[in-house]
Amino acid sequence: MTRKARRRLHPIAIMAGLGKELKNMVVPLLVIMAAGSRHGFSWTDILVPLAALIYTLVMGVLSWLRFTYEWDDTCLVVEEGVFVRKKRSIPLERIHGISVTEGIWQRMAGVVQVHIETAGDALGEAEVTLRAISREEARRLQRCVEQAKHKAENASHPEPLANRPHPILFTLSMKEVWVASLTSGGALGVVAALCAFLSQFSDFIPYEALVRDIQSTWNGHGRWYIALLILSILLAAYGVAIVQNMIRYASFVVRKQEDTIVIARGWLERKAVSVPVDRVQGVVIHENWLRRFFGYASVSIIHAGGALDGGPSGEVVLCPLVKKHRIVPIVQACLPEYRLDVPFCPLPQRAKSRYMLRPLYWLTIPVGVAAYMERPWGAGLLFVLPLALWIGARRYQAAGWALSSRQLTLRSGWFRQTTTYMLKHRLQAVEVAATWWQQRKRLATISAAVMPLGTRARVVDMDEEDAASIYRWLQGKRRNQA
Amino acid sequence: MLPHRGKPISSKAVTVWRLTGALVALASGVAIGGIIWLLSQFHAPPWLLIVLAGVWMVQAIVWVVWLPPLRQRRWRYDIREEEIDIQRGVWSTRRTLIPMARVQYVDVRQGPLLKRYGLASIAVFTAAAAHEIPALPMEEAERLCRLIAEWAKVADDNDA
């Protein structure tokens, strides 16, 4: 094979890298400066930040100079490192997924960033980022990877992949993007980020004085104002989450190219994620209670690589929001091995009381204490308890399981109902657990694990015999059935 | 529901776990003792000190006296050509099934305590998790390690 010459990234990579480094440095540097300038400002205070800045700049340029890449029909070779030189060679057929991103810097130069995932190995070097390469080059690399995989799979069909357009399997309309953002649970994430942000600045904000003020207002008649303040902060966070989601899911397109699912999305930052079908470990359908009310759900695929999507590791969103009756044909087209229209078996009647009582174990005491402390009005809190019973009953009804010769399906949850479809030959382990209390009622908890570390589906309080039947299903004589 | 036909782990596991529990209790005893001393310097109410000491006593008894034999009695393992079948757990009895084709590699592990009693553990790794079978006789652990490696390879070939 003729190997192409080693190449450098587009110089805009320096800027993109610097931008990222500086973003990480800015808070610690500010803190150092603030700490130093407590007793009046002098020029020595900017010495440390200046040194750090120059160091980052020099290192950025040097690492750009040292970073080279090349690939041929079989291998991608990356050389990098300023002080310690590192050469990595990645077989193309081992590449699990490729995601192409266009950040602000990359857009300015008309290039893209390519993130490559290989099988998650123990050494933690499972990924490579080519920070700035041209669009055609990225496309060429993707095609090479596809061809290498194709060749590895069936050496008998060496025909080159046709360059024809692939049909679109799923898109989001603007209205759906809007609904998806409105009903997403991302607001809590924003609140958490806000808290983290505030904690960074705890040196500057006089929290103690603030707390004292709040206390005095609380003891006066100001608690309504505080409640209002909290409410407005939450609403603002919700608004930010909506905007974030809209940017994220704008112009969402799913295509299937040969044996690869390609998901393109994003507005300011355009991103394309490709997942080979044979690396898919399972299909997950999430329905939060709000979306379920309008007949919508979201579909993700469990993927044996890192976090390609920026979401939780191992899950890639296939449809952020979709009418429930459309799910079956879409998944059928993307992943024909999975059967989604399976009939679910419910849990036995004797599990119901356990489901209903479970939230009370941890709710009763705090609610009781709060109701007592804030009496007489706090007694209203006691209404939470029957509500918890009701939610427990809903959770009992939502839970279920289904078993076919090749596939295990587990469903649980009510606020966020999760249904996980797993193929037998993808299951890494199945566990049946029963406490003494469960054994007395002939119930058991089943959990099934699939590939990326820690991904597991669980159903609590199944009939003991049903759990045992799933266990036996995975046992022995597997190949006779499959 | 699922009768386990597997083998128990070494009965010496009880002794090893008791020793580990005693060491942990010693360490936490030092920590809690320190806290009690500090509190008494600040004239904390005596009932608080008694509660702390009580907590320490209870956890020491649980970890040294009560749990080790229960754990040992519950442990079962069965290694067959197509799967590994494990039963464990005190509060909740857990049965785990790992298909042999999913096994990526196996380790034999031996800490100083296990070594003293001629024992070893094996750890079975899949892409999703690590599963450990603790406190087996040395030769048994090494035999199983080789066996699993062999069978995992065969199962992999058949699967592909």
Interface residues (C-beta under 8 A of the other chain):
Chain A: G120 A304 H425 L427 Q428 A429 V430 E431 V432 A433 A434 T435 W436 Q438 Q439 R442 A444 T445 A449 V450 M451 P452 L453 G454 T455 R456 E464 E465 A467 A468 Y471 L474 Q475 G476 K477 R478 R479
Chain B: M1 L2 R80 E82 E83 D85 G89 W91 S92 T93 R94 R95 T96 L97 I98 P99 A101 R102 T126 A127 A128 A129 H131 N158 D159
